[in-house]
């Protein structure tokens, strides 16, 4: 190995882990098994890298990232889109597992993403329950849509029976979610704070608990950018382009969207804010996204100051 700061990129697949080291350029392939992960962790602990980067790959990366984090190694799980954009910017258009590992190592060396603490086991269970709930709702919507189509009577009976079963599963899952939240005092207290805000229901509060652990620890600008509701500039010279929002955490943003729609009807602060923007000539979509941001900022302040809605200073 060359002397100097060491950065590691790991491309995760079902069968193996492709590992690349910077600046030495060394490559390594280990099996994606408990023994392979243990061998890799042992070697990295000896090498003491400055940063280890993996892509989020549908939870395949979780065992590797968890093992690295438990060993005290500086691991960051990053958005694949960021890495792909970085690869294109550096002229790397080809894509293989080995190349992806090298790109991740270069990304770690150039960008140096901050290591994000991995979720605790209760947080993983909560996230899995919420994911399953979203899947059940998608299946329920699909079956309800099929009910409106002309199908043979036997098929209609099967759809109706399946729909009832899915609804029972959803009701059971909602009970499991409530029990899981209630079993953790910190989450129980935090959900009570979040639910004190008019317009915030169980889906939004639990999504924030599972998918946005940074809530209450960042500034209002940082939390808005993290979720993807902060307006981004698009200026060049004297040109002032339209501000747009993109990126961020899709699951949180989707829940926040539904929460803002409800809040615009029952939350006096969000309702007045939305109406003021519309009166100023803002398009409905722009005003809605701004209301999402306003609601998120209020929730961030409430968690930060540990003050429920009635006692909070709105949005501060």
C-alpha positions in Angstrom: 0.0 0.0 0.0 1.2 3.5 -0.7 1.6 5.8 2.3 -0.9 8.6 2.9 -4.6 8.8 3.6 -6.4 5.6 2.5 -9.9 5.6 1.0 -12.0 2.5 0.2 -14.9 1.9 -2.2 -17.0 -1.3 -1.9 -19.4 -2.4 -4.6 -22.0 -4.8 -3.1 -23.7 -7.6 -5.0 -25.5 -10.7 -3.9 -22.5 -13.0 -4.4 -19.4 -10.9 -3.7 -17.9 -7.6 -2.6 -15.6 -5.8 -5.0 -13.2 -3.6 -3.0 -11.0 -0.8 -4.4 -8.3 1.1 -2.5 -7.1 4.7 -3.2 -4.6 6.0 -3.9 -2.8 2.6 -4.4 -5.3 1.4 -7.0 -5.3 -2.1 -5.4 -8.4 -4.3 -5.9 -9.9 -7.1 -3.9 -12.8 -9.5 -4.2 -14.3 -11.2 -1.2 -17.4 -13.4 -1.0 -20.6 -11.7 0.3 -20.8 -14.0 3.3 -20.3 -13.6 7.0 -16.8 -15.0 6.7 -16.0 -12.7 3.8 -17.3 -9.6 5.6 -15.3 -10.6 8.7 -12.2 -11.0 6.7 -12.7 -7.6 5.0 -13.4 -5.9 8.3 -10.3 -7.4 9.9 -8.1 -6.1 7.1 -9.6 -2.6 7.1 -9.1 -2.3 10.8 -5.4 -2.9 10.2 -5.2 -0.4 7.4 -7.3 2.3 9.2 -8.8 4.0 6.2 -9.9 7.7 6.3 -13.2 6.7 4.7 -15.2 3.7 3.4 -18.0 4.3 0.9 -20.8 2.0 -0.2 -23.9 2.6 -2.3 -27.4 2.1 -1.0 -28.4 -1.0 -2.9 -31.9 -2.1 -1.7 -30.6 -3.1 1.8 -28.0 -5.5 0.4 -25.4 -3.2 1.8 -26.8 -3.3 5.4 -24.8 -6.3 6.7 -21.5 -4.9 5.3 -22.1 -1.4 6.5 -23.3 -2.6 9.9 -20.1 -4.7 10.4 -17.9 -1.8 9.4 -19.7 0.6 11.7 -19.6 -1.8 14.7 -15.8 -2.1 14.1 -15.5 1.7 14.4 -14.6 2.2 10.8 -15.7 5.5 9.1 -18.4 4.1 6.7 -20.8 6.2 4.6 -23.7 4.8 2.6 -24.3 7.2 -0.3 -27.0 7.8 -2.9 -26.2 5.8 -6.1 -27.3 8.8 -8.2 -24.5 10.9 -6.6 -21.9 8.3 -7.4 -23.1 7.8 -11.0 -23.1 11.6 -11.6 -19.5 11.7 -10.2 -18.5 8.9 -12.6 -19.9 10.7 -15.6 -18.2 13.9 -14.5 -14.8 12.1 -14.4 -15.4 10.5 -17.8 -16.1 7.0 -16.5 -19.0 5.8 -18.7 -18.4 2.0 -18.5 -20.0 0.2 -15.6 -18.9 -3.1 -14.0 -18.7 -4.2 -10.4 -14.9 -3.7 -10.4 -15.2 -0.2 -12.1 -18.0 0.8 -9.7 -15.7 -0.1 -6.7 -13.0 2.1 -8.2 -15.4 5.0 -8.7 -16.6 4.6 -5.1 -13.0 4.8 -3.9 -12.4 7.9 -6.0 -15.7 9.4 -4.7 -14.6 8.8 -1.1 -11.2 10.4 -1.8 -12.6 13.4 -3.6 -15.9 14.1 -1.8 -15.2 12.6 1.6 -18.8 12.1 2.6 -19.6 12.3 6.3 -20.1 9.0 8.0 -23.7 8.7 9.0 -24.6 6.7 12.1 -26.4 3.5 11.2 -29.9 3.0 12.6 -30.4 1.0 15.7 -32.1 -2.4 15.6 -35.5 -0.9 16.7 -35.2 1.7 14.0 -34.6 -1.0 11.4 -37.7 -2.9 12.6 -39.8 0.3 12.4 -38.5 1.1 8.9 -39.3 -2.5 7.8 -42.8 -2.3 9.2 -43.4 1.0 7.4 -42.0 -0.4 4.2 -44.4 -3.3 4.5 -47.3 -1.0 5.2 -46.6 0.9 2.0 -46.5 -2.4 0.0 -49.8 -3.5 1.5 -51.4 -0.1 0.6 -50.1 -0.4 -3.0 -51.6 -3.9 -3.3 -54.9 -2.7 -1.8 -55.1 0.2 -4.3 -54.3 -2.2 -7.2 -57.0 -4.7 -6.2 -59.6 -1.9 -5.7 -58.8 -0.7 -9.2 -59.3 -4.2 -10.6 -62.8 -4.3 -8.9 -63.9 -1.6 -11.3 -62.9 -3.6 -14.4 -65.2 -6.1 -16.2 -64.0 -9.5 -15.1 -65.6 -13.0 -14.7 -67.6 -13.5 -11.5 -65.1 -16.0 -10.2 -62.3 -13.5 -10.6 -64.3 -10.8 -8.9 -64.8 -13.1 -5.9 -61.1 -13.8 -5.7 -60.3 -10.1 -5.8 -62.9 -9.3 -3.1 -61.5 -12.1 -0.9 -57.9 -11.0 -1.4 -58.9 -7.4 -0.7 -60.4 -8.3 2.6 -57.3 -10.3 3.5 -55.0 -7.4 2.7 -57.2 -5.0 4.7 -56.9 -7.4 7.7 -53.2 -7.5 7.3 -53.0 -3.7 7.2 -55.0 -3.4 10.4 -52.7 -6.0 12.1 -49.6 -4.2 10.9 -50.9 -0.8 12.2 -51.3 -2.4 15.6 -47.8 -3.8 15.4 -46.5 -0.3 14.5 -48.3 1.3 17.5 -47.0 -1.4 19.9 -43.4 -0.9 18.5 -43.6 2.8 19.0 -45.1 2.5 22.5 -42.4 0.1 23.6 -39.7 2.7 23.1 -40.0 5.6 25.6 -38.0 8.1 23.5 -40.1 7.3 20.4 -43.3 7.5 22.3 -42.4 10.9 23.6 -41.2 12.2 20.2 -44.3 10.9 18.5 -46.5 12.7 21.0 -44.6 15.9 20.2 -45.0 15.4 16.4 -48.7 14.4 16.7 -49.4 17.6 18.7 -49.1 19.6 15.4 -52.4 19.8 13.5 -52.1 17.9 10.2 -49.5 15.4 11.5 -51.0 11.9 11.6 -49.5 8.5 12.5 -48.0 7.8 9.0 -46.1 11.1 8.8 -44.9 10.9 12.5 -43.7 7.3 12.2 -42.0 8.0 8.8 -40.1 10.8 10.4 -39.1 8.6 13.3 -37.8 5.8 11.0 -36.5 7.7 8.0 -35.4 11.1 9.4 -33.4 10.6 12.7 -31.7 13.9 12.1 -34.9 15.8 12.9 -34.3 18.2 15.7 -30.5 18.1 15.3 -30.1 20.3 12.2 -30.8 23.9 11.2 -34.0 24.6 9.3 -32.0 25.1 6.1 -30.1 21.8 6.6 -33.2 19.7 7.3 -35.1 21.2 4.3 -32.1 20.4 2.0 -31.8 16.9 3.5 -35.4 16.0 2.8 -35.4 17.7 -0.6 -37.9 20.6 -0.1 -35.3 23.4 -0.2 -35.4 25.6 -3.3 -32.1 25.3 -5.3 -30.7 28.2 -7.3 -30.2 27.9 -11.1 -28.4 31.2 -12.0 -25.8 32.0 -14.5 -24.4 35.5 -15.0 -27.3 37.9 -15.1 -29.8 35.1 -15.7 -31.9 34.2 -12.7 -33.5 30.8 -13.3 -36.5 29.3 -11.6 -35.8 27.8 -8.2 -36.5 24.1 -8.1 -36.5 21.3 -5.5 -35.1 17.9 -6.1 -33.2 15.0 -4.5 -33.6 14.3 -0.8 -35.4 11.4 0.9 -38.3 10.4 -1.3 -40.2 8.4 1.4 -40.1 11.4 3.8 -41.1 13.8 1.1 -44.1 11.7 0.1 -45.4 11.5 3.7 -44.7 15.2 4.2 -46.7 16.0 1.0 -49.8 14.2 2.4 -49.3 15.9 5.8 -49.1 19.3 4.2 -52.4 18.7 2.3 -54.1 18.0 5.6 -52.4 20.8 7.4 -53.6 23.3 4.8 -57.1 22.6 6.0 -56.7 22.2 9.8 -53.5 23.9 10.8 -54.0 27.7 11.1 -50.3 28.5 10.5 -49.9 26.3 7.4 -53.3 27.4 6.1 -52.6 31.1 6.4 -49.1 30.6 5.0 -50.4 28.8 1.9 -53.2 31.3 1.3 -50.7 34.2 1.6 -48.5 32.6 -1.1 -51.4 32.1 -3.4 -52.6 35.6 -2.9 -49.1 36.8 -3.9 -49.5 35.0 -7.2 -47.5 31.8 -6.4 -48.7 28.7 -8.4 -50.5 26.1 -6.3 -47.6 23.6 -6.6 -45.0 26.1 -5.5 -47.2 27.2 -2.6 -47.7 23.5 -1.6 -44.0 22.7 -1.6 -43.3 25.9 0.5 -46.0 24.7 2.9 -44.3 21.3 3.1 -41.0 23.1 4.0 -42.8 25.3 6.6 -44.4 22.2 8.2 -41.0 20.4 8.3 -39.3 23.5 9.9 -42.0 23.6 12.6 -41.6 19.9 13.3 -37.8 20.3 13.4 -38.1 23.2 15.9 -40.6 21.2 18.1 -38.3 18.2 18.4 -35.2 20.4 18.9 -36.9 22.4 21.8 -39.0 19.5 23.1 -42.1 21.7 23.1 -45.5 20.6 21.9 -47.5 22.6 19.4 -49.4 24.7 21.8 -46.3 25.8 23.7 -44.0 26.1 20.7 -42.9 29.2 18.9 -44.0 28.3 15.4 -41.1 27.5 13.2 -38.4 28.8 15.4 
